[in-house]
Amino acid sequence: MPATSANLGPAFDCAGLALSCWDSVDVEVTDGGLDVAVTGAGAGELPTDERHLVVQAFRAACAELGWTPAGLRLSARNGIPQGRGMGSSAAAVTAGVLAAWSLCPDVAGVDDAAVLRLCSEIEGHPDNVAPCLLGGATLSWTTSSGARAERLTVDPRVAPVLFVPSGTLSTHVARGLLPGVVPHADAAHAAGRSALLVHALTREPALLFEGTEDRLHQAQRAPAMPESAALLAALRADGHAAVVSGAGPCVLTLAVLDHDEHVGDPGSAAEVRALRRHTPEGWECRPLRVDHTGAVVVPLGADHDPVSF
């Protein structure tokens, strides 16, 4: 399950990007009981009982499929930091739903549309689960029949660089700071910049700075994450296409590489080296790649042997 970054500036609640940082989950149906093990990010903090989000999503999908397995064994190896705006909950939900679809004896193959719809219902919105499931950049929306999404092919010159703080921020708290209405001028600005963002991501990365301009949510959430707001301001003042990742507090910058750089190690590229100088004390700067694959199901055997993601 790849990490994801939602919003990407102006495309609030509709755009997302899959990143090269992953959770890996093994799921096995057993004769009874529940066994949950967690290593990596969140180990010792995440619940290891029915409250675990992968388990909850698995149960919800089983209920939809009309299937009740006797027991469950789950092993999660987490690489995605929790509570940082990197889609950790979307990855857990996607893993649980895909596990149920993959292991259910009455289902022939995974229905991506049904999985996206159910994951979005559990998560509350599709902006993170869509890129987690499909990879690349995605545009997602909700209709009367549920969530839908389209995958975009990201220009290979786009290199995500993530600034990760030690602290966390509740998505619920961050969303609670948003106003109920916005000025018409700000809505029009967001519509124009969101359209430009799609063009910049897929064809003309030189326009990413303008394409990531936001008026809808980042300044409004700044009081809950002053360090993130200060870093965002510093990066953009220096000409970098920086945004708050999801609800924060991570900050994502979309660096633009030249041909020689994008076929090599993005971490050694000139803009990425310049970005490292902005890293605040106590934060980590992570040069990443776009994950173009999304969630991967690896059956480890026949019948109800474990399924890995």
N, C-alpha and C positions, 0 to 999 in steps of 0.2 A: 504494500500500500504506500504510494508516494505521499509525501507532505504536499500541501497546497497553500497557495496564497490567493485570497479572494479580494475582490473589488478592484485592485490594480489602479487605484486613484479614483477616477470619476464613475466607473462602471459599478456602482454600489449594488450589491446583492445579485449581480448577474454575470460578472466575469471572474474567471479563476485561472490559475496556472499551476501545473503539476511540477514538483521540484525533486531533484535527485537526493532525497533523504527519505528513508523508508522505515516502516514497521513491517515485521514479518510475523505471521501468525500461523501456527499449526492447529488444526481442529480435527478431532476424532470422535466419532460416536462410540460410546461404550455400553456395557450392560447395565449401568446404573450409576447414579451420583454425579457430582460435579467436581472437577479438578482443574484449577486455574493457576497457572504460573506466569509471572511477569518478570522479565529482566530488561535492563537498559533504562531508558527514560521512564520515570514514574514507578520504578521498582521500590517496594516498601511504602508507597503512597497510594497507589491505585488499589481498589478493592479486589479481592480474589474470590468473590462469591457471586451470587446472582446480580449484584449491583454493577459488576464489570460491564462496561458499555458494549463490548463485543458479545458478551453473553445475552444482554438485553436485546440487542439487534437480532441475534440468532433466534431467540425465542419469538420475537415479533414476526420474523420471516417464516418460522415454522408454523405459527398460528395462521398466517395467510395461506400457507401451502396445505394446511390441514394435516400436519405431520407432527407427531410427538415422539422424539427419540428417547430411548430409555435413559441414557446418560451421556455426559459430554466431558471430553478432556481438551483443554485449551492451553497452548503455550505461546505467549506473546513476547517477542523480542523487539523492543521499541527503540527506534532511532529518532523519532519525531518528538521534540520537546513538548511538554504538556503546557497548555494555557498561555501560549506565546503568539497565537494568531497564525499558526502553521498547519491548521487543519487536523489536529490530532484526534478530535472527536469524530470528524468525517471519516478518517481512516479506520477508526474502530467500528463505526456503524457499517461502512462498506464491507469490511472484513466479515462481520457477523452475518450480514444479509447474503453475501456471496457464499459463505460457508453453508448456510441452510439450503440455498439453491443448488449448490454443487453436490451435497450429500443426500438430499432428499431422494428416496428411491422412486418416487412417482413423477419426477421431473426429468425431462430429457434435455439437458443443456441449460445454460444460463440465459435468461431473457434480460438483456441489458436494459431495455425500456422499463420493464417491471421492477428491476433492481434499482434503477435510478429513481423511479417514482416512490418506492417504499423507503429507500435511504433518505430521500428528501423529506418525506413525511416524518420520519424519526428525528432527523437532524433539525427540521424546521425550515430549511431552505436548501436549494440545490447548488449554491455557488461554490462550495468546497467539494461536495460529493461528486459533482460532474467531472472536474479534472482528476480527482482521485480515481474514478472509475475508468475514464476514457483517455487520460493522459493529454499532454500538450496544453494549449490554452483552450478554454471552453467559454461559450456563451450559453447561459441557462435562463429559463423562464418557466412560469407555472400557468397551466391552462385549467379549465374545468375538469379535465381528466387526469391532472397531475403534472409533475415536472417533466420538462423536456430539455434537451441540450444539443448543441452542435459543437464539434471539435474543430479547432483552427490549427493549421500547421504554422508553427512559430519560425520566423526567419532565423537561420543558424547563427547569425551574428549577435543575437540577443543572449546575454549572459546574466542570469540572476545572481545577485550578491546579497546575502542576508545578514543583517546585524541582529544578533540575538542577545537580549539582556538576561540577567540572572533572575529577575523578578517576573511575576505572572500578572495577568489581568483577566478578570471574568468577562466573558462576552456579554453576559446579562448586564453587568455594570456599564460596559462601554455602550451598548445599545440604548440603555436608559438615558444617556446624555443627549440623544438626538432629538431635535424638535419634531413636533407633529406635522408642521407645515414648513415649506421653504419658499423664498421669493421666486417669482416666475423667472427672473433673470438668472438665478442660480440653477433652476431646473433646465433652462435652455442651454446654459453653459455646459452642464453635465451631459446633456444629449449630444451636443457637438463634440465635446472632448471624448466621449465614449466611442463615437463613430471614428474619430481620428485615431484613437487607441488601437482599434482593430486593424486599421491600415498600417499603423506603425509597427505593431507586433508581427504582422505577417509579410509586409513588403518593404517598408521604409523605416527602419529603426532610428534613423536620424531625427524622426519626429516624435520620439518617445517622450522627450521632456515636455513638449506641449500636450501630448496625448495623455499624460498622467496628471495633469492639473485637476485639482478637486476643490469644490466649494461645499459639498454636501455633508461630509462626515468627519474629516480629519481634524479640522480646527475645533469642531464642536466636542470632540473626544479628548482634546489636548489636556484639559485639567486632570484627567485620570491617569495620564502618562506623560508628565512634563519632560522627562529625559528623552522619550521617543520624539516628542514634538520639537525639542531643541535640535536633535540629530537630524530630523527631517528637514528643518529649516536650513541647517548648515549645509546639508548635501545639495539641496535645491539651489541655494545661493551660489554654490560652486558649479552649478550647471548639470548636476546629475539627475536622472529620472528616478527619483525616490518617492516611495509611497509607504504608508502604514500597511503592514501585512495583515489582512483581515481586520479583526477588531483590535489588533496590537497585543502586546507592545513591541513585537519585532518590526523592524523597518526593512523593506525590500527595495533594492536599487536594480534597475534594469540597465546594465552596462551594455555598450555597443562595441563590438570587436571588429577588427579588420579581417581580411580573409586568412592571413597567416595565423592570426591569433585564434580564430574560432575553430580551426582544425587542430590546434594544439591544446595546451593546458590553459583554460581560461584564467586560472589563478595567477598566471605569470603575465597576463596582459597589462598594458600600460594603464588603462582606466581602472582596472581592478587594483593594481598597486596603489594608485592614487586614492582609491576609496578606503583602503586599509588605514590610511592616516587619519580618517575621521572616527575610528573606532573609540567610543568612550571607555573610560576605565571600568572594568567589570563586565564589559560586553565582549562578545565573540563575533568576528567577521568571518562569514562562511561563503566563499565563492562556490556556486553550485552550477548545475546544468538544468535545462528543461527536461523533465521526464516525459518522453514521447510515447510511452507504453501504457501507463496507467496500471490499474490493479491486474495482477496476474494470478491465475489459479493453476496450481501444479498438483494434480492427483498423484499420490504416492503409492497407490495400489488400487485394486479392484474393490467393488462393493463399497463398504463403509470404512476403508482404510483412511488415514489422515489426508486432509487437503491442506496445502500450504499456499500462502499468498506472499 
